[in-house]
């Protein structure tokens, strides 16, 4: 079951996480979605717990690219 988190952002509508696939899905207001694979639940939890979810999301995704 995916966990969905709405964001107050002008481009990103919400992010969701699928623990079975270990994927984070970023959905934009314009209707497109981008799936990021190999994201741990702990990384998604960091986004959930952050006061600034966009900054936390950016950090999680930038770490994934550098791995």
N, C-alpha and C positions, 0 to 999 in steps of 0.2 A: 504494500500500500504506500503510495506516494504522500509525502508531507508537503503541503503547499503554504508558502509564505508570501502574502502580498507586500509590495514595496511602494513607498511613496517616492516615486522617481519619474521623471518626465519621459524616459525611454523604456525602462524595464517595468513591466506590469507585476510580475511575480517570479519567484524561484520555487522550484519543487525538487524533492529528493526522492529517489527510488532506491531503497536499501538493498533490494534484491539484485539490482544491476550495478549498485554503487555508482549511480550517476546523478549529477546535478543538472537540472534543466532550467535554463534562463528563458523566460517568455517575455517578448517585447510587446508594447502596446500595438504595434503595427501588425501583430499576428504571427510573426516568425518565432521559432524556438531554436535554441542551440543546446545540445546535450553534451555535457562534459563528463567523461568517463574516469574511473579510478579515483573517485572522491569518497573518502571515508565519512562515516556518520559523524565522527568527532569534528571534522572540518565543517560539515554542514551545521552542526550544533554551535560552532563558533559564530557563524553568521546569525543564527537564531538568537543567541545571547547578546549580541553586540548592540550597543546604542546606535551605532552608525553601520547599518547592515550593508550599505553599498560599499563602504571602505573595506569591511570584512570580506565581502564577496570578491572584491578586486584582489585582495591579498591571497585568498584561497586559490583563485584561478591563476594568478601569476606564479604561485608556487608550483602548481600543476604543470605549467609550461616549462619551467626551469628544471623539472625532474627528468 
